[in-house]
Amino acid sequence: MPPIKPFMVGCLALMLALAAFASGDSEHILWGFFIVAFYAIFDLLWIFLKHKLWYLPTSSLISGLVLSLAAAPPANAAYAAALAFLAVFSKQALRWNQGRHVFNPAAFSLGILYFFTPSISWWAPSLASENTLSLRFFIPEKRRRLRSARRLLRRAFELFHFF
């Protein structure tokens, strides 16, 4: 059975692309790419400075994509960088016993930035109207559910393509 994290990256990237297509605003994909790139760069640098190891976890791409889907489209690159940096800071610095996260990195970043600017829009899944389909993806935590998640994704894509 294939690993779940690459599948999650694919699902979230597909959701970003489909939502941007459905909204008619291709700029969302560009900003999503910037947020994911900033997140990956900050995480890569943090790990290198801490462990002297060049390593990029797949979770960086997942969290970057979650931020891309949950955040309002950034007004500028500084906002996208701040969004990503705060999430990486939460992931790497705010840890509890045995290295567990205190907060969800994406939620922490969105929550902090919300005090300074409206940062949460959740534009991707809220595009339901007469002409579009609201896609509700279930990303499984267990590998044994991967097959049913693939079927769900295939059916959702077929329905979306139909409309």
N, C-alpha and C positions, 0 to 999 in steps of 0.2 A: 504494500500500500504506500502511495507517495506521501511525503511529509505534508502537513497541513498548512504550514506558514506560507510557502509559495502559492498554494491554492488561495489563501486569504488575500495575498497581495494581488493576485489576478482578479479575484472577485471585487475587491475594493477599487482597483484601477478601472475595471469594466463599469462599475457603478458610477464612478466619476465621469467617464466618457459618455455613458448613456444619459446621465443627468444633464451634462453640459449640452449634449445634442438635443435633448428634449426641451431644454430651456431656450435653445437657439443662441446661446452665448458661449462661443468657443473660448473666450477669455478665461473661463473657469478652469479649463484644462491647463492653460499656461500657468495660472496662479497655483494650481494644484501641483504642477511640476516644480515650481519654485519652492513651495513649502516642503515638499518631499526632499528636494535637493538640499535646502538649508538644514533640515532635520538630519539627513544622512551625513552632511559635512560636519555639523556640530557634534554628532554622536561619534563619528570616526575620530575627530580630533580629541574629544574628551577621553575616549578609550586609549588613544595613543599617549596622551599626556599622563594618564594614570598608570597604564600597564606597559608602556613602550611596545605596543603591539598594534599593527594595522589590521583592524578587524571591524567589519560592518555587520551588525546583527540584522537579520531579516525583520526583527521587530521594529527597527528604525523605519523601514518602508511602510510597515503596517500603521504605525503611529502617525507618520507623515501623511498617509492617505486618509486616515481618520480625521486629522486636523483639516485636510483639504475639503473633506465632505461636510464637516460640522461648522467650520468657520465661515463668516461672511467673506466674500471675495475681498482680499486686501486692497487697500487704496494705494499702497506703495510697497517697495521691497523691504523697507525697514520694518514695517508691520509684520510681513511674512517672516522675516528673520527673527523678530522678537517672539513671535508665536512659536517658532521652532525651538529657539534657544531656551525659552521657559519650560517647554516640554522636556527637552533633554536634561536641563538642570534638575527638574523634578525626578526624572528617571534615574539619573546618576548620583545625585547628592542627597535627596530626601529618601532615605531608606530606613527600614525598621529592622528588627532582629533577623539575622541570617540573610541580609541583602534583599528583603522584600520591599516593594514599593509602598510608600505611605499613601500616595495618591496615584490615580490614573494620570500618566503624563499629559495626555491630550486634554483631559478634563481640567487639570491643574492650570495649564497654559490658558485655556479659554476662560476659566474663572478669574484668573489674575488680570488678564487683558480686558475683561468685561468692565472692570472698575474704571478704565481709562477710555474705552471706546466700545460701542456695541460690536461684539466680536462673534456672536453666535447667531447663525441664521438657519442652519440645518437645511440648506437649500436643496440638497440632492434628493432626499426621499420625499420632499414636500411638493413635488411637481405634479401632483395628481390633478387632472382636469378632464374635460370631456375627450381630449385628443391624446392624452398621455396616460401611461399606466404607472401607478405608484408601486415601485418595486420594494418589496420587503424581503431582504436577504437574511438568512439565518446562517451565521458563520459558526460551524460546529466546533466544540472544544475537544471532542473525542474523534479519533481517527476512524472508528467504526461507523460514524455517521457521515463520513465523506461521500459515500456513494449516494445517499439520499440528498445531500446538499448539492451534488453535481446535477442530479435529476431536477431539483428545484430550480437551480440556476439555468439549466437548459430550457425548462418550461417557461420560466420568466422571460428569458431572452426571446423565445419563440412568440410569446404573447406580446412583448414589447415591439418586436419586429412586425407583427401583424397590424398593430395600430399605427 
